[in-house]
C-alpha cells in the first residue's frame, strides 16, 4: 500500500529552543534583592523550572502570577551543586550593576537548554553570554536586563450609576501605556467595604508595572484616565517602590469599614497623589493588595 502521507507544511526554525516572551527584573533601592519576572508560553516548562529553581540557595520565594513566574532572589553568586533529576537546574547568580541587572542560570540536559538558549534569546534581554546546550550537556547563560522600578497604580471611582466600569477602563489604559520602558505586569480587582457612596460593587483596582520611566508612565496613565473617566470623584495614586506592604494596614482598614479622609492623610506621604477625588481613599487602599488575589477579592464585613 502506497504511503500517501504528506510532508508537514510548517518548518520549525529552531525545534529545540523556546524563547521566553519576556524577562524583566525589578530591584530594591539598595540592590540587595531582585524580583526576576519571566513571562512564559510553555506551561509545562514553567512549572518544571518553578519546582527546581526554588531549590537555588539565592531564591527566597517563587510564585506564579498569571502568565509569569516570579523569583525573589538575594543578590550574589553561589555554587548550585546540581544533580540529575533531583536538582537539575537553578539560578546561580544575580547582581545589580548601576542601571542593569545580571542573572546567571545553569542546568543539566534539557534544563541546560532552558538555562542557556531559551533565556538568552528572551525578549527584554539586553545582551547575553550563552553556552552550547542540548543532549546531556551542562550549560547556562548570563543575561543582562534593564534595572526597573515597580510602579503600582491604584484607581477608584471612574463610573456612574448609568455607565462605565473601573476594572475595564484601568486595564485598557494599562495596555495602552505599556511599552518597552514600562512592562504591564498585573491587574488586581480589590473588593472594598461597601460604603453608601459606592456605585454598586465598591471595588478599586491596582495595576502593576516594571518601569525604567516611572514619571512618564504615571503621566501617560493619568492623561488617559482624565480623558475617559465618567466621574468627578475619581481617585488615582501611584507608589514607586519595591514593596508596597507599608500600606497594608491602611488597605485592610479600607476593606473592613468606612475610612475617613483623616485616615487617608496619614499615609499620603507614601504615594504620589494624581487625582484627588473621593475615590482616592479606595485607590490608595487597593495598592498593597496587588497580586494578592484571594485577599483582594474577599469581602470583609467589618466583623471578620
C-alpha atoms as one frame of an Amber mdcrd trajectory, in Angstrom:
protein
   0.000   0.000   0.000   1.415   3.356  -1.050   2.444   5.833   1.639   0.494
   8.975   0.725   1.261  10.815   3.962   2.040  14.460   3.209   5.101  16.331
   4.382   4.339  18.813   7.181   3.648  22.285   5.793   5.309  24.109   8.701
   9.017  24.312   9.304  10.384  24.632  12.844  13.204  27.157  12.655  14.740
  26.034  15.943  12.909  22.935  17.205  14.844  22.617  20.476  14.641  26.195
  21.780  11.654  28.015  23.329  12.457  31.715  23.623  10.907  33.419  26.632
   8.374  36.065  25.510   9.595  38.416  28.218  12.016  38.620  31.150  12.173
  41.664  33.432  13.978  42.444  36.668  12.795  44.737  39.462  15.464  45.679
  42.019  15.163  47.111  45.511  16.822  50.506  46.124  19.916  49.020  47.768
  20.412  46.323  45.163  20.127  43.562  47.763  17.048  41.864  46.309  15.756
  41.356  42.798  12.446  40.021  41.578  13.023  38.190  38.299   9.762  38.014
  36.368   9.602  35.553  33.478   6.687  35.504  31.058   6.097  32.030  29.656
   4.182  30.273  26.886   5.052  26.653  27.735   3.130  25.772  30.903   4.990
  22.507  31.466   8.380  24.171  31.219   7.295  26.962  33.561   6.091  24.516
  36.196   9.275  22.439  35.884  11.594  25.392  36.461   9.411  26.740  39.257
   9.838  23.460  41.136  13.575  23.100  40.611  14.694  26.734  40.684  13.070
  27.094  44.103  15.933  24.956  45.448  18.560  27.537  44.461  20.216  28.982
  47.602  19.720  32.559  46.366  15.985  32.124  45.712  13.854  33.266  48.649
  10.443  32.552  47.107   8.795  31.552  43.852   5.217  32.227  42.769   3.093
  32.121  39.639   1.155  35.273  38.760  -0.933  34.902  35.612   1.406  34.183
  32.671   4.536  34.860  34.740   6.811  33.064  37.178   8.387  35.345  39.764
  11.598  34.604  41.633  12.520  36.746  44.631  16.309  36.488  44.728  19.072
  37.703  47.011  21.897  39.204  45.005  25.203  37.340  44.919  26.537  34.133
  43.384  26.542  30.520  44.542  27.622  27.001  43.631  24.428  25.126  42.838
  25.705  21.564  43.230  23.353  20.275  40.532  22.221  16.659  40.487  20.262
  14.947  37.740  16.517  14.548  38.438  16.837  15.914  41.982  18.204  19.398
  41.318  18.924  19.685  37.594  18.772  23.478  37.125  18.718  26.752  39.002
  19.714  30.379  39.402  23.421  30.647  40.197  23.753  34.408  40.465  22.121
  37.830  40.373  23.821  41.193  40.520  22.622  44.809  40.329  25.059  46.952
  38.361  24.020  50.604  38.064  21.092  50.555  35.613  21.363  46.852  34.748
  20.675  43.521  36.439  22.592  40.383  35.502  21.164  36.911  36.119  23.100
  33.638  35.765  21.300  30.352  35.098  22.750  26.828  34.980  21.214  23.481
  34.115  21.811  19.897  33.035  20.420  18.267  29.889  17.079  19.779  28.933
  17.402  22.027  31.957  20.576  23.368  30.397  18.694  24.284  27.213  16.270
  26.321  29.293  19.087  27.882  31.299  21.019  28.882  28.196  19.475  29.482
  24.764  15.852  29.794  25.916  16.640  32.669  28.247  19.465  34.247  26.283
  17.017  34.791  23.423  14.240  36.095  25.672  12.554  39.387  24.916  13.875
  42.148  27.138  17.430  40.780  27.321  19.996  43.491  26.538  22.858  41.050
  25.927  23.853  37.543  26.964  26.718  35.102  27.321  25.476  31.622  26.491
  26.899  28.079  26.488  26.211  25.470  23.834  23.438  23.212  25.091  21.498
  20.064  24.266  21.678  16.355  24.940  23.282  15.727  28.319  25.423  18.869
  28.416  25.831  21.112  31.449  25.016  24.587  30.134  23.966  28.004  31.242
  23.885  31.681  30.454  24.283  35.082  31.993  21.778  37.636  30.767  21.669
  41.377  31.335  18.336  43.151  31.832  17.373  46.786  32.398  17.053  47.621
  36.089  13.413  48.529  36.622  11.284  50.024  39.388   7.975  48.571  40.480
   5.120  51.006  39.893   1.700  50.177  41.346  -1.143  52.488  40.330  -4.377
  52.468  42.311  -7.647  53.763  40.844 -11.177  54.018  42.201 -14.449  55.690
  41.195 -14.458  56.118  37.411 -18.056  55.114  36.671 -21.569  56.355  37.357
 -24.833  54.532  38.079 -25.609  54.839  34.367 -22.336  53.855  32.667 -18.764
  52.673  32.967 -16.713  50.074  34.840 -13.493  50.841  36.667 -11.798  47.480
  36.170 -12.157  47.510  32.372 -11.073  51.136  31.985  -7.994  50.596  34.156
  -6.938  47.514  32.182  -7.421  49.219  28.833  -5.383  52.227  29.931  -2.638
  49.947  31.266  -2.496  48.154  27.927  -2.372  51.467  26.073   0.512  52.959
  28.075   2.660  49.805  28.246   5.820  49.885  26.130   9.429  48.676  26.192
  10.204  51.039  29.074   7.134  50.120  31.143   6.044  46.474  31.123   2.467
  45.812  32.275   2.663  43.002  34.839  -0.626  42.575  36.684  -4.172  43.789
  37.279  -5.878  43.228  40.632  -9.513  43.965  41.491  -9.797  44.836  45.177
 -13.104  44.457  46.992 -13.557  47.408  49.329 -16.024  47.829  52.168 -19.418
  48.597  50.563 -19.844  52.197  51.696 -23.108  54.068  50.919 -21.328  56.237
  48.334 -20.441  53.243  46.119 -21.726  52.890  42.565 -22.667  49.231  43.050
 -19.955  46.669  43.906 -17.427  49.017  45.542 -14.144  47.799  44.102 -10.888
  49.549  43.368  -8.112  48.426  41.043  -4.351  48.157  41.284  -2.205  47.731
  38.177   1.486  46.901  38.381   4.318  47.787  36.008   8.063  47.234  35.860
   9.405  50.509  34.537  12.585  52.387  33.677  10.494  55.564  33.322   8.056
  55.795  36.262   7.334  59.504  35.792   6.491  59.164  32.111   4.343  56.099
  32.804   2.333  57.807  35.562   1.804  60.925  33.452   0.577  58.967  30.419
  -1.727  56.863  32.566  -3.183  59.945  34.247  -3.803  61.704  30.931  -5.917
  58.819  29.642  -7.724  58.400  32.960  -8.691  62.082  32.988  -9.898  61.772
  29.407 -12.083  58.719  29.867 -13.347  58.732  33.462 -17.056  59.388  33.825
 -16.871  60.510  37.445 -15.864  63.794  39.032 -14.708  61.889  42.133 -12.020
  59.711  40.558  -9.018  58.872  42.702  -5.610  57.871  41.353  -2.432  57.269
  43.323   0.873  55.656  42.451   3.574  54.014  44.546   7.054  53.659  43.087
   8.917  51.147  45.208   9.959  47.540  45.613   7.459  46.625  48.346   4.161
  48.471  48.996   3.434  46.482  52.182   3.791  49.635  54.312   0.274  50.495
  53.062  -1.179  47.132  54.065  -2.636  48.221  57.408  -4.421  51.116  55.745
  -5.620  48.873  52.901  -7.057  46.367  55.342  -8.916  49.175  57.110 -10.480
  50.207  53.785 -11.684  46.635  53.274 -13.093  46.354  56.816 -15.091  49.557
  57.099 -15.593  53.152  56.098 -12.348  55.142  56.279 -12.207  58.868  56.853
 -10.232  61.403  54.880  -8.133  61.976  58.027  -7.101  58.301  57.975  -6.052
  58.699  54.360  -3.940  61.759  55.106  -1.718  59.680  57.398  -0.471  57.505
  54.517  -0.433  60.011  51.657   3.291  60.792  52.090   3.987  57.237  50.871
   2.309  57.679  47.476   2.042  60.101  44.599  -1.438  61.603  44.522  -2.510
  62.180  40.931  -6.317  62.576  41.083  -7.753  63.735  44.382 -11.422  62.814
  44.223 -13.235  60.866  46.925 -12.114  57.687  45.146  -8.574  58.358  46.370
  -9.468  56.527  49.611 -10.064  53.290  47.719  -7.321  53.899  45.175  -4.642
  54.029  47.866  -6.259  51.112  49.693  -6.023  48.919  46.602  -2.262  49.325
  46.110  -0.938  46.945  48.828  -3.177  44.115  47.571  -1.550  43.952  44.136
  -1.214  40.261  43.070  -2.667  39.104  46.434  -5.789  37.969  44.623  -7.510
  35.869  47.285  -7.359  38.573  49.944  -8.031  41.323  47.419 -11.288  39.739
  46.278 -12.546  38.767  49.727 -15.487  40.737  51.086 -14.700  41.725  54.655
 -17.835  42.648  56.591 -16.152  44.564  59.383 -16.502  41.731  61.903 -14.001
  39.407  60.134
